[in-house]
C-alpha cells in the first residue's frame, strides 16, 4: 500500500520524498522487468499524484537512471570485498584472470536487476531525459567506471590501459546477455520439444564467465 504524504515544505522532507520514490521503484524492479515499470504505477504505489512525482524526477527514465547509479555504487563496494577474498595475489596472470572472470560473472548474475538496468541504459533510459540529467548521470557513470577500473588493475595489473575498456565491455555484456535470461515460456517449451534447438542456451552466469574469460585472455600480454 502506498504512503500518503503531506506537501513537502523543507529540504529534508523533499529528500525523504525523493528517497521514497527511489525505494518504491527499486521494490517494483524486484517484481517486474525495467520495461514494465510505469510512472502511473510508481505514483500509485508511492502515494503521490503523477504531477508530484514529476516535481522530483522529470520522467520515469530519470528515476531509473538514478537507481542504476545507486545499485552500481553498492555493487562495486561488494565486488571489492569479493575480489579481495577470491583472487590469489601471487598467482600467474592467467590464473588471476580466470578467478576474476569467475567472481565477476557470479556477482553480476546474482544481480539481475542491475543487469536489466544496464541493458536498458543506452536504448531506453538515456532517452526522455534532459541534457542536465544526462550530464549528471554520465559524470556519475564515469566515477563508477574509474572505481571499477582501479579494482581490476589492483588484482590484474597486467591489464594496464585495457582495464577500462574491459570494465565497459563487461557491463555492456551483462546488460545484453541478461535480456535472454530467463527464456520466455514459449522458448522453454520449444527446447523441451526439440532439445537440439537449445544446444547454445546458457544460463547467465556461464554466459558471462565465457564472455569475461575471452575478453581477459584477449588483452593480457603474451608471456
GROMACS elastic network, one bead per residue, 0.5 to 0.9 nm:
[ bonds ]
;  ai    aj funct       b0    kb
    1    44     6  0.87158   500
    1    45     6  0.62877   500
    1    46     6  0.81008   500
    1    47     6  0.81849   500
    2    24     6  0.88812   500
    2    43     6  0.86031   500
    2    44     6  0.66038   500
    2    48     6  0.83300   500
    3    20     6  0.88217   500
    3    45     6  0.74781   500
    3    46     6  0.57016   500
    3    48     6  0.82058   500
    4    46     6  0.74878   500
    4    48     6  0.69677   500
    5     8     6  0.77729   500
    5    17     6  0.80937   500
    5    46     6  0.87574   500
    5    47     6  0.68694   500
    5    48     6  0.71052   500
    6     9     6  0.86916   500
    7    13     6  0.86916   500
    8    11     6  0.79654   500
    8    12     6  0.84947   500
    8    13     6  0.52532   500
    8    14     6  0.55557   500
    8    16     6  0.89507   500
    8    17     6  0.77097   500
    9    12     6  0.83729   500
    9    13     6  0.64189   500
    9    14     6  0.72810   500
   10    13     6  0.51465   500
   10    14     6  0.62237   500
   10    15     6  0.86512   500
   11    14     6  0.50070   500
   11    15     6  0.61894   500
   11    16     6  0.86844   500
   12    15     6  0.50999   500
   12    16     6  0.62799   500
   12    17     6  0.86992   500
   13    16     6  0.50308   500
   13    17     6  0.62353   500
   13    18     6  0.86629   500
   14    17     6  0.51093   500
   14    18     6  0.61984   500
   14    19     6  0.85902   500
   14    56     6  0.81741   500
   15    18     6  0.50325   500
   15    19     6  0.60931   500
   15    20     6  0.85440   500
   16    19     6  0.51100   500
   16    20     6  0.61772   500
   16    21     6  0.87900   500
   17    21     6  0.63102   500
   17    22     6  0.87233   500
   17    46     6  0.89619   500
   17    53     6  0.89346   500
   17    56     6  0.82517   500
   18    21     6  0.51993   500
   18    22     6  0.63549   500
   18    23     6  0.86463   500
   18    53     6  0.84773   500
   18    56     6  0.63035   500
   18    57     6  0.81920   500
   19    22     6  0.51173   500
   19    23     6  0.60099   500
   19    24     6  0.84607   500
   20    23     6  0.50688   500
   20    24     6  0.59888   500
   20    25     6  0.85208   500
   20    46     6  0.68972   500
   21    24     6  0.52016   500
   21    25     6  0.62061   500
   21    26     6  0.86314   500
   21    42     6  0.75530   500
   21    43     6  0.81330   500
   21    45     6  0.89173   500
   21    46     6  0.62089   500
   21    53     6  0.75397   500
   21    56     6  0.86341   500
   21    57     6  0.89773   500
   21    63     6  0.79332   500
   22    25     6  0.51303   500
   22    26     6  0.61304   500
   22    27     6  0.86640   500
   22    63     6  0.66470   500
   22    64     6  0.81260   500
   22    66     6  0.79937   500
   22    67     6  0.66211   500
   23    26     6  0.50074   500
   23    27     6  0.62287   500
   23    28     6  0.86881   500
   23    67     6  0.87421   500
   24    27     6  0.50710   500
   24    28     6  0.62829   500
   24    29     6  0.87722   500
   24    42     6  0.69297   500
   24    45     6  0.70163   500
   24    46     6  0.63392   500
   25    28     6  0.50194   500
   25    29     6  0.63455   500
   25    30     6  0.89213   500
   25    37     6  0.76478   500
   25    42     6  0.64059   500
   25    45     6  0.89339   500
   25    46     6  0.87833   500
   25    63     6  0.76511   500
   25    64     6  0.76249   500
   25    67     6  0.81083   500
   26    29     6  0.51402   500
   26    30     6  0.66926   500
   26    64     6  0.85947   500
   26    67     6  0.72224   500
   26   113     6  0.89027   500
   27    30     6  0.52602   500
   27    31     6  0.70138   500
   28    31     6  0.52397   500
   28    32     6  0.61794   500
   28    33     6  0.84499   500
   28    34     6  0.87900   500
   28    37     6  0.69031   500
   28    42     6  0.79214   500
   29    32     6  0.51329   500
   29    33     6  0.59816   500
   29    34     6  0.64170   500
   29    36     6  0.87522   500
   29    37     6  0.72677   500
   29   113     6  0.65364   500
   30    33     6  0.79520   500
   30   113     6  0.71372   500
   32    35     6  0.80492   500
   32    36     6  0.62029   500
   32    37     6  0.70535   500
   33    36     6  0.56287   500
   33    37     6  0.70262   500
   33   113     6  0.76100   500
   33   116     6  0.71215   500
   33   117     6  0.88654   500
   34    37     6  0.54972   500
   34    38     6  0.88336   500
   34    64     6  0.82298   500
   34   113     6  0.80306   500
   34   116     6  0.66536   500
   34   117     6  0.67065   500
   34   120     6  0.74104   500
   35    38     6  0.80209   500
   35   120     6  0.81710   500
   35   124     6  0.87552   500
   37    40     6  0.87111   500
   37    41     6  0.72367   500
   37    42     6  0.72723   500
   37    60     6  0.80091   500
   38    41     6  0.54157   500
   38    42     6  0.61673   500
   38    43     6  0.85932   500
   38    60     6  0.68498   500
   39    43     6  0.59732   500
   39    44     6  0.84995   500
   39    50     6  0.69453   500
   39    53     6  0.83449   500
   39    59     6  0.76501   500
   39    60     6  0.55597   500
   40    43     6  0.52264   500
   40    44     6  0.62299   500
   40    45     6  0.87297   500
   40    49     6  0.86174   500
   40    50     6  0.64726   500
   41    44     6  0.50071   500
   41    45     6  0.61271   500
   41    46     6  0.85465   500
   42    45     6  0.52337   500
   42    46     6  0.61140   500
   42    47     6  0.85099   500
   42    48     6  0.87283   500
   42    50     6  0.83352   500
   42    53     6  0.86066   500
   42    60     6  0.86718   500
   43    46     6  0.52595   500
   43    47     6  0.60301   500
   43    48     6  0.52469   500
   43    49     6  0.58985   500
   43    50     6  0.52991   500
   43    51     6  0.87957   500
   43    52     6  0.83523   500
   43    53     6  0.64847   500
   44    47     6  0.52674   500
   44    48     6  0.64510   500
   44    49     6  0.73425   500
   44    50     6  0.80194   500
   45    48     6  0.79285   500
   46    49     6  0.88652   500
   46    53     6  0.87502   500
   48    51     6  0.80372   500
   48    52     6  0.60386   500
   48    53     6  0.64475   500
   49    52     6  0.52148   500
   49    53     6  0.65746   500
   49    54     6  0.88270   500
   50    53     6  0.51228   500
   50    54     6  0.63108   500
   50    55     6  0.89283   500
   51    54     6  0.50957   500
   51    55     6  0.66785   500
   52    55     6  0.51942   500
   52    56     6  0.72489   500
   53    56     6  0.55647   500
   53    57     6  0.63431   500
   53    58     6  0.80815   500
   53    59     6  0.85431   500
   54    59     6  0.63522   500
   54    60     6  0.85777   500
   55    58     6  0.67140   500
   56    63     6  0.88800   500
   57    60     6  0.73997   500
   57    61     6  0.86219   500
   57    62     6  0.58600   500
   57    63     6  0.59875   500
   58    61     6  0.81669   500
   58    62     6  0.61987   500
   58    63     6  0.80395   500
   58   128     6  0.87281   500
   58   129     6  0.70445   500
   58   130     6  0.80957   500
   58   133     6  0.87072   500
   59    62     6  0.51754   500
   59    63     6  0.67085   500
   59    64     6  0.89320   500
   59   128     6  0.69469   500
   59   129     6  0.67385   500
   60    63     6  0.53006   500
   60    64     6  0.64749   500
   60    65     6  0.87980   500
   60   125     6  0.84023   500
   60   128     6  0.84803   500
   60   129     6  0.89419   500
   61    64     6  0.50746   500
   61    65     6  0.60551   500
   61    66     6  0.86218   500
   61   124     6  0.74866   500
   61   126     6  0.70752   500
   61   127     6  0.73041   500
   61   128     6  0.67017   500
   61   129     6  0.67746   500
   62    65     6  0.51396   500
   62    66     6  0.63179   500
   62    67     6  0.86651   500
   62   125     6  0.72427   500
   62   126     6  0.81708   500
   62   128     6  0.81267   500
   62   129     6  0.62554   500
   62   130     6  0.88554   500
   62   133     6  0.70592   500
   62   134     6  0.86524   500
   63    66     6  0.53709   500
   63    67     6  0.63388   500
   63    68     6  0.87889   500
   64    68     6  0.61023   500
   64    69     6  0.87278   500
   64   117     6  0.76198   500
   64   121     6  0.89704   500
   64   125     6  0.69753   500
   65    68     6  0.50378   500
   65    69     6  0.65293   500
   65    70     6  0.88553   500
   65   117     6  0.80792   500
   65   121     6  0.75386   500
   65   125     6  0.63107   500
   65   126     6  0.76823   500
   65   133     6  0.88382   500
   65   134     6  0.88127   500
   65   137     6  0.69193   500
   66    69     6  0.52032   500
   66    70     6  0.63789   500
   66    71     6  0.87562   500
   66   137     6  0.72839   500
   67    71     6  0.60532   500
   67    72     6  0.83530   500
   67   117     6  0.86418   500
   68    71     6  0.52269   500
   68    72     6  0.59651   500
   68    73     6  0.85936   500
   68   114     6  0.67497   500
   68   117     6  0.62243   500
   68   118     6  0.75951   500
   68   121     6  0.86266   500
   69    72     6  0.50325   500
   69    73     6  0.61475   500
   69    74     6  0.86561   500
   69   137     6  0.76434   500
   69   140     6  0.69559   500
   69   141     6  0.70584   500
   69   144     6  0.81452   500
   70    73     6  0.53469   500
   70    74     6  0.63869   500
   70    75     6  0.86944   500
   71    74     6  0.51982   500
   71    75     6  0.60335   500
   71    76     6  0.86191   500
   71   113     6  0.88508   500
   71   114     6  0.65219   500
   72    75     6  0.50744   500
   72    76     6  0.61303   500
   72    77     6  0.86922   500
   72   114     6  0.72856   500
   72   141     6  0.87615   500
   72   144     6  0.72748   500
   73    76     6  0.53364   500
   73    77     6  0.64597   500
   73    78     6  0.89214   500
   73   144     6  0.67650   500
   74    77     6  0.53055   500
   74    78     6  0.65100   500
   74    79     6  0.86734   500
   75    78     6  0.51671   500
   75    79     6  0.59365   500
   75    80     6  0.86177   500
   75   107     6  0.83318   500
   75   108     6  0.85699   500
   75   111     6  0.85013   500
   75   114     6  0.86969   500
   76    80     6  0.61198   500
   76    81     6  0.88437   500
   76   144     6  0.79223   500
   76   147     6  0.77606   500
   76   148     6  0.67553   500
   76   151     6  0.88318   500
   77    80     6  0.53771   500
   77    81     6  0.69631   500
   78    81     6  0.53604   500
   78    82     6  0.63512   500
   78    83     6  0.87923   500
   78   107     6  0.87986   500
   79    83     6  0.60442   500
   79    84     6  0.84402   500
   79   103     6  0.82944   500
   79   104     6  0.76987   500
   79   107     6  0.71412   500
   79   148     6  0.89314   500
   79   151     6  0.87230   500
   80    83     6  0.53469   500
   80    84     6  0.61722   500
   80    85     6  0.87136   500
   80   148     6  0.86497   500
   80   151     6  0.67536   500
   81    84     6  0.51134   500
   81    85     6  0.62067   500
   81    86     6  0.85749   500
   82    85     6  0.52664   500
   82    86     6  0.60213   500
   82    87     6  0.84601   500
   82   103     6  0.70662   500
   82   104     6  0.87908   500
   82   107     6  0.83165   500
   83    86     6  0.50793   500
   83    87     6  0.56809   500
   83    99     6  0.85031   500
   83   100     6  0.70821   500
   83   103     6  0.68505   500
   83   104     6  0.83047   500
   83   151     6  0.83106   500
   83   152     6  0.89860   500
   83   155     6  0.76652   500
   84    87     6  0.60769   500
   84    88     6  0.83906   500
   84    89     6  0.87598   500
   84   155     6  0.80903   500
   85    88     6  0.82399   500
   86    99     6  0.69784   500
   86   100     6  0.80676   500
   86   103     6  0.72914   500
   87    90     6  0.88936   500
   87    91     6  0.82724   500
   87    95     6  0.87729   500
   87    96     6  0.60293   500
   87    97     6  0.87920   500
   87    99     6  0.59243   500
   87   100     6  0.68616   500
   87   103     6  0.86628   500
   87   155     6  0.70935   500
   88    91     6  0.54914   500
   88    92     6  0.88542   500
   88    95     6  0.83889   500
   88    96     6  0.66020   500
   88    99     6  0.82512   500
   88   155     6  0.85252   500
   89    92     6  0.87240   500
   89    96     6  0.76820   500
   89   155     6  0.69385   500
   89   156     6  0.88098   500
   90    93     6  0.86979   500
   90    96     6  0.85751   500
   91    94     6  0.82160   500
   91    95     6  0.60672   500
   91    96     6  0.61488   500
   92    95     6  0.52686   500
   92    96     6  0.63561   500
   92    97     6  0.86487   500
   93    96     6  0.51714   500
   93    97     6  0.60464   500
   93    98     6  0.86212   500
   93   156     6  0.66686   500
   93   157     6  0.86358   500
   93   158     6  0.71005   500
   93   220     6  0.78389   500
   94    98     6  0.61411   500
   94    99     6  0.86406   500
   94   216     6  0.84753   500
   94   217     6  0.71654   500
   94   220     6  0.78492   500
   95    98     6  0.51186   500
   95    99     6  0.63130   500
   95   100     6  0.86121   500
   96   100     6  0.60136   500
   96   101     6  0.85668   500
   96   155     6  0.73208   500
   96   156     6  0.65869   500
   97   101     6  0.61567   500
   97   102     6  0.86006   500
   97   155     6  0.85627   500
   97   156     6  0.67031   500
   97   212     6  0.88957   500
   97   213     6  0.71217   500
   97   216     6  0.63455   500
   97   217     6  0.74071   500
   97   220     6  0.85542   500
   98   101     6  0.51386   500
   98   102     6  0.62049   500
   98   103     6  0.87150   500
   98   209     6  0.87240   500
   98   212     6  0.86998   500
   98   213     6  0.62889   500
   98   216     6  0.82649   500
   98   217     6  0.86895   500
   99   102     6  0.50708   500
   99   103     6  0.61554   500
   99   104     6  0.84514   500
  100   103     6  0.52591   500
  100   104     6  0.59057   500
  100   105     6  0.83726   500
  100   152     6  0.82562   500
  100   155     6  0.80535   500
  100   156     6  0.82481   500
  100   212     6  0.84720   500
  100   213     6  0.84322   500
  100   216     6  0.89994   500
  101   104     6  0.52282   500
  101   105     6  0.59460   500
  101   106     6  0.84732   500
  101   208     6  0.80151   500
  101   209     6  0.54380   500
  101   210     6  0.79685   500
  101   211     6  0.84362   500
  101   212     6  0.53047   500
  101   213     6  0.55094   500
  101   216     6  0.78928   500
  102   105     6  0.53883   500
  102   106     6  0.61924   500
  102   107     6  0.85481   500
  102   205     6  0.85661   500
  102   206     6  0.89211   500
  102   208     6  0.86887   500
  102   209     6  0.57925   500
  102   212     6  0.83843   500
  102   213     6  0.82523   500
  103   106     6  0.52383   500
  103   107     6  0.59652   500
  103   108     6  0.85937   500
  103   209     6  0.85551   500
  104   107     6  0.51200   500
  104   108     6  0.61440   500
  104   109     6  0.84361   500
  104   170     6  0.88466   500
  104   208     6  0.82063   500
  104   209     6  0.76237   500
  104   212     6  0.80898   500
  105   108     6  0.53525   500
  105   109     6  0.59198   500
  105   110     6  0.85175   500
  105   174     6  0.85372   500
  105   204     6  0.80952   500
  105   205     6  0.52976   500
  105   206     6  0.74204   500
  105   207     6  0.82017   500
  105   208     6  0.51490   500
  105   209     6  0.50610   500
  105   210     6  0.87509   500
  105   211     6  0.89589   500
  105   212     6  0.75414   500
  106   109     6  0.51783   500
  106   110     6  0.62081   500
  106   111     6  0.88865   500
  106   204     6  0.88535   500
  106   205     6  0.56692   500
  106   206     6  0.85499   500
  106   208     6  0.82875   500
  106   209     6  0.79104   500
  107   110     6  0.53806   500
  107   111     6  0.68044   500
  107   205     6  0.85623   500
  108   111     6  0.50776   500
  108   112     6  0.69981   500
  108   114     6  0.76937   500
  108   115     6  0.69418   500
  108   171     6  0.89186   500
  108   174     6  0.71586   500
  108   204     6  0.88012   500
  108   205     6  0.76831   500
  108   208     6  0.83084   500
  109   112     6  0.59328   500
  109   115     6  0.78303   500
  109   174     6  0.81198   500
  109   178     6  0.82663   500
  109   203     6  0.89347   500
  109   204     6  0.58676   500
  109   205     6  0.51222   500
  109   206     6  0.89176   500
  109   208     6  0.78117   500
  110   113     6  0.88756   500
  110   205     6  0.82494   500
  111   114     6  0.54543   500
  111   115     6  0.64959   500
  111   116     6  0.87798   500
  112   115     6  0.50339   500
  112   116     6  0.60560   500
  112   117     6  0.86381   500
  112   174     6  0.89953   500
  112   178     6  0.70380   500
  112   181     6  0.88767   500
  113   117     6  0.62265   500
  113   118     6  0.86734   500
  114   117     6  0.51327   500
  114   118     6  0.63144   500
  114   119     6  0.86808   500
  114   174     6  0.88395   500
  114   175     6  0.81524   500
  115   118     6  0.50294   500
  115   119     6  0.61730   500
  115   120     6  0.87256   500
  115   171     6  0.76953   500
  115   172     6  0.87391   500
  115   173     6  0.88786   500
  115   174     6  0.54682   500
  115   176     6  0.81005   500
  115   177     6  0.83941   500
  115   178     6  0.60437   500
  115   179     6  0.85463   500
  116   119     6  0.50199   500
  116   120     6  0.63442   500
  116   121     6  0.86639   500
  116   174     6  0.82122   500
  116   175     6  0.57252   500
  116   176     6  0.83424   500
  116   178     6  0.62715   500
  116   179     6  0.70321   500
  117   120     6  0.51064   500
  117   121     6  0.59898   500
  117   125     6  0.82345   500
  117   175     6  0.70387   500
  118   121     6  0.51161   500
  118   122     6  0.78838   500
  118   171     6  0.67394   500
  118   172     6  0.66686   500
  118   173     6  0.88817   500
  118   174     6  0.71995   500
  118   176     6  0.79572   500
  119   122     6  0.73476   500
  119   123     6  0.79032   500
  119   124     6  0.87631   500
  119   171     6  0.86606   500
  119   172     6  0.70037   500
  119   173     6  0.83988   500
  119   174     6  0.73627   500
  119   176     6  0.53934   500
  119   177     6  0.82431   500
  119   178     6  0.73380   500
  119   179     6  0.71256   500
  120   123     6  0.56637   500
  120   124     6  0.52022   500
  120   125     6  0.59359   500
  120   126     6  0.85204   500
  120   175     6  0.73463   500
  120   176     6  0.88571   500
  121   124     6  0.57650   500
  121   126     6  0.59694   500
  121   127     6  0.87928   500
  121   175     6  0.84969   500
  122   125     6  0.63559   500
  122   126     6  0.57487   500
  122   127     6  0.79659   500
  123   126     6  0.69353   500
  123   127     6  0.73205   500
  124   127     6  0.55640   500
  124   128     6  0.81825   500
  125   128     6  0.74356   500
  125   129     6  0.79070   500
  126   129     6  0.63763   500
  126   130     6  0.89935   500
  126   133     6  0.89316   500
  126   134     6  0.67251   500
  126   137     6  0.89874   500
  127   130     6  0.84101   500
  127   134     6  0.89073   500
  129   132     6  0.81486   500
  129   133     6  0.61737   500
  129   134     6  0.66882   500
  130   133     6  0.53038   500
  130   134     6  0.63420   500
  130   135     6  0.86434   500
  131   134     6  0.51277   500
  131   135     6  0.60558   500
  131   136     6  0.86003   500
  132   135     6  0.51185   500
  132   136     6  0.61911   500
  132   137     6  0.85640   500
  133   136     6  0.51630   500
  133   137     6  0.60919   500
  133   138     6  0.85704   500
  134   137     6  0.50185   500
  134   138     6  0.60067   500
  134   139     6  0.85387   500
  135   138     6  0.51259   500
  135   139     6  0.61367   500
  135   140     6  0.86435   500
  136   139     6  0.52356   500
  136   140     6  0.63705   500
  136   141     6  0.86506   500
  137   140     6  0.51899   500
  137   141     6  0.60762   500
  137   142     6  0.86766   500
  138   142     6  0.60861   500
  138   143     6  0.85647   500
  139   142     6  0.52831   500
  139   143     6  0.63933   500
  139   144     6  0.88343   500
  140   143     6  0.51003   500
  140   144     6  0.62787   500
  140   145     6  0.85825   500
  141   144     6  0.51087   500
  141   145     6  0.60125   500
  141   146     6  0.85410   500
  142   146     6  0.60764   500
  142   147     6  0.86077   500
  143   146     6  0.51725   500
  143   147     6  0.63545   500
  143   148     6  0.87897   500
  144   147     6  0.50473   500
  144   148     6  0.62148   500
  144   149     6  0.85486   500
  145   148     6  0.50871   500
  145   149     6  0.60168   500
  145   150     6  0.85582   500
  145   164     6  0.72133   500
  145   167     6  0.70538   500
  145   168     6  0.72707   500
  146   149     6  0.50218   500
  146   150     6  0.61594   500
  146   151     6  0.86696   500
  146   164     6  0.73722   500
  147   150     6  0.52003   500
  147   151     6  0.63947   500
  147   152     6  0.88945   500
  148   151     6  0.50423   500
  148   152     6  0.63539   500
  148   153     6  0.87290   500
  148   163     6  0.88687   500
  148   164     6  0.79579   500
  148   167     6  0.67394   500
  149   152     6  0.51334   500
  149   153     6  0.62055   500
  149   154     6  0.85568   500
  149   163     6  0.56233   500
  149   164     6  0.50996   500
  149   165     6  0.85509   500
  149   166     6  0.82638   500
  149   167     6  0.62540   500
  149   168     6  0.89104   500
  150   153     6  0.51161   500
  150   154     6  0.60684   500
  150   155     6  0.88658   500
  150   163     6  0.81015   500
  150   164     6  0.84483   500
  151   154     6  0.51132   500
  151   155     6  0.66194   500
  151   156     6  0.85931   500
  152   155     6  0.54978   500
  152   156     6  0.58165   500
  152   157     6  0.72290   500
  152   159     6  0.78308   500
  152   163     6  0.63341   500
  152   164     6  0.84162   500
  152   166     6  0.88289   500
  152   167     6  0.79097   500
  153   156     6  0.50851   500
  153   158     6  0.73616   500
  153   159     6  0.64851   500
  153   160     6  0.67498   500
  153   161     6  0.89789   500
  153   163     6  0.64155   500
  153   164     6  0.89865   500
  154   157     6  0.57541   500
  155   158     6  0.88226   500
  156   159     6  0.59708   500
  156   160     6  0.83309   500
  156   163     6  0.86449   500
  157   160     6  0.57973   500
  157   163     6  0.83638   500
  158   161     6  0.89182   500
  158   162     6  0.89515   500
  158   163     6  0.87618   500
  158   219     6  0.88562   500
  158   220     6  0.62901   500
  158   221     6  0.69233   500
  159   162     6  0.53872   500
  159   163     6  0.52011   500
  159   164     6  0.89264   500
  159   166     6  0.85747   500
  159   216     6  0.79078   500
  159   219     6  0.66356   500
  159   220     6  0.57684   500
  159   221     6  0.77079   500
  160   163     6  0.58426   500
  160   164     6  0.86835   500
  160   220     6  0.87344   500
  161   164     6  0.67434   500
  161   165     6  0.79865   500
  162   165     6  0.53629   500
  162   166     6  0.61316   500
  162   167     6  0.87399   500
  162   219     6  0.67735   500
  162   220     6  0.86543   500
  163   166     6  0.50821   500
  163   167     6  0.62629   500
  163   168     6  0.87561   500
  163   219     6  0.88074   500
  164   167     6  0.51204   500
  164   168     6  0.62705   500
  164   169     6  0.86515   500
  165   168     6  0.50970   500
  165   169     6  0.60837   500
  165   170     6  0.84240   500
  166   169     6  0.52183   500
  166   170     6  0.59896   500
  166   171     6  0.87535   500
  166   212     6  0.83214   500
  166   215     6  0.70351   500
  166   216     6  0.74018   500
  166   219     6  0.85100   500
  167   170     6  0.50696   500
  167   171     6  0.64236   500
  167   172     6  0.87434   500
  168   171     6  0.54341   500
  168   172     6  0.63468   500
  168   173     6  0.86620   500
  169   172     6  0.50040   500
  169   173     6  0.59394   500
  169   174     6  0.84791   500
  169   212     6  0.88728   500
  169   215     6  0.86320   500
  170   173     6  0.50854   500
  170   174     6  0.61359   500
  170   175     6  0.87000   500
  170   208     6  0.82366   500
  170   211     6  0.80534   500
  170   212     6  0.67032   500
  170   215     6  0.86362   500
  171   174     6  0.50480   500
  171   175     6  0.63055   500
  171   176     6  0.86790   500
  172   175     6  0.52021   500
  172   176     6  0.62045   500
  172   177     6  0.86182   500
  173   176     6  0.50718   500
  173   177     6  0.58716   500
  173   178     6  0.82613   500
  173   208     6  0.73443   500
  173   211     6  0.76129   500
  173   212     6  0.86951   500
  174   177     6  0.53818   500
  174   178     6  0.59560   500
  174   179     6  0.88413   500
  174   204     6  0.83874   500
  174   208     6  0.67143   500
  175   178     6  0.54284   500
  175   179     6  0.68783   500
  176   179     6  0.56837   500
  176   180     6  0.78467   500
  177   180     6  0.57485   500
  177   181     6  0.72524   500
  177   204     6  0.67957   500
  177   207     6  0.73574   500
  177   208     6  0.74995   500
  178   181     6  0.51788   500
  178   182     6  0.78862   500
  178   204     6  0.64635   500
  179   182     6  0.79008   500
  179   183     6  0.85905   500
  180   183     6  0.56857   500
  180   184     6  0.83915   500
  180   203     6  0.88834   500
  180   204     6  0.81523   500
  181   184     6  0.81695   500
  181   202     6  0.88371   500
  181   203     6  0.69958   500
  181   204     6  0.63791   500
  182   185     6  0.89035   500
  182   203     6  0.79789   500
  182   204     6  0.83441   500
  183   186     6  0.81171   500
  183   187     6  0.60807   500
  183   188     6  0.64162   500
  184   187     6  0.54633   500
  184   188     6  0.65206   500
  184   189     6  0.88283   500
  185   188     6  0.50798   500
  185   189     6  0.60989   500
  185   190     6  0.85961   500
  186   189     6  0.51261   500
  186   190     6  0.62443   500
  186   191     6  0.87838   500
  187   191     6  0.62672   500
  187   192     6  0.86235   500
  187   198     6  0.87815   500
  188   191     6  0.50917   500
  188   192     6  0.61865   500
  188   193     6  0.86452   500
  188   198     6  0.85116   500
  189   192     6  0.50199   500
  189   193     6  0.61631   500
  189   194     6  0.85297   500
  190   193     6  0.50781   500
  190   194     6  0.59543   500
  190   195     6  0.77538   500
  190   197     6  0.74389   500
  190   198     6  0.82713   500
  191   194     6  0.50742   500
  191   196     6  0.72532   500
  191   197     6  0.57342   500
  191   198     6  0.52589   500
  191   199     6  0.87319   500
  192   195     6  0.56681   500
  192   197     6  0.89632   500
  192   198     6  0.84946   500
  193   197     6  0.89208   500
  194   197     6  0.58701   500
  194   198     6  0.77732   500
  195   198     6  0.55198   500
  195   199     6  0.70706   500
  196   199     6  0.54257   500
  196   200     6  0.88613   500
  197   200     6  0.77167   500
  197   201     6  0.84605   500
  198   201     6  0.50994   500
  198   202     6  0.86663   500
  199   202     6  0.85189   500
  201   207     6  0.88504   500
  202   205     6  0.81080   500
  202   206     6  0.61570   500
  202   207     6  0.57693   500
  203   206     6  0.55652   500
  203   207     6  0.61988   500
  203   208     6  0.86757   500
  204   207     6  0.51414   500
  204   208     6  0.60452   500
  204   209     6  0.85115   500
  205   208     6  0.52126   500
  205   209     6  0.60907   500
  205   210     6  0.86939   500
  206   209     6  0.50730   500
  206   210     6  0.62078   500
  206   211     6  0.85582   500
  207   210     6  0.53430   500
  207   211     6  0.62123   500
  207   212     6  0.86774   500
  208   211     6  0.50129   500
  208   212     6  0.59951   500
  208   213     6  0.84113   500
  209   212     6  0.51949   500
  209   213     6  0.59430   500
  209   214     6  0.84735   500
  210   213     6  0.52138   500
  210   214     6  0.61101   500
  210   215     6  0.85941   500
  211   214     6  0.53474   500
  211   215     6  0.62737   500
  211   216     6  0.87196   500
  212   215     6  0.51046   500
  212   216     6  0.60492   500
  212   217     6  0.85208   500
  213   216     6  0.51877   500
  213   217     6  0.60390   500
  213   218     6  0.83504   500
  214   217     6  0.53792   500
  214   218     6  0.60335   500
  214   219     6  0.88609   500
  215   218     6  0.50867   500
  215   219     6  0.65085   500
  215   220     6  0.88196   500
  216   219     6  0.53898   500
  216   220     6  0.61000   500
  217   220     6  0.53473   500
  217   221     6  0.84196   500
  218   221     6  0.83173   500
  219   222     6  0.87814   500
